Amino acid sequence: FLVSRGRAIYEGRRWVVAIERGIAPVTLGLIAASAVVITRAADHGAIAYAVTAATAGIAAFTRFHPLLVILAAGVMGALGLI
């Protein structure tokens, strides 16, 4: 709450913009590292890696809802298809 309020008060200042621009790459790196860790823990074969890559690609590059894609991959895993 305090950070959000402070950001609203000082919005547009050079130092706030610099902090936001500096934090963005760090955030992307943390998200990517988390994705790699989860993928390594969950996937144990070439087909599983392919499904994970396809799910990420569909979620990132289409307007299809990501939760539906993840649900479909989960159903495939539950049925033993992966």
Sequence and secondary structure as in RCSB ss.txt:
>XXXX:A:sequence
FLVSRGRAIYEGRRWVVAIERGIAPVTLGLIAASAVVITRAADHGAIAYAVTAATAGIAAFTRFHPLLVILAAGV
MGALGLI
>XXXX:A:secstr
 HHHHHHHHSTT HHHHHHHHHHHHHHHHHHHHHHHHHHHHH  SHHHHHHHHHHHHHHHHSSS HHHHHHHHHH
HHHTT  
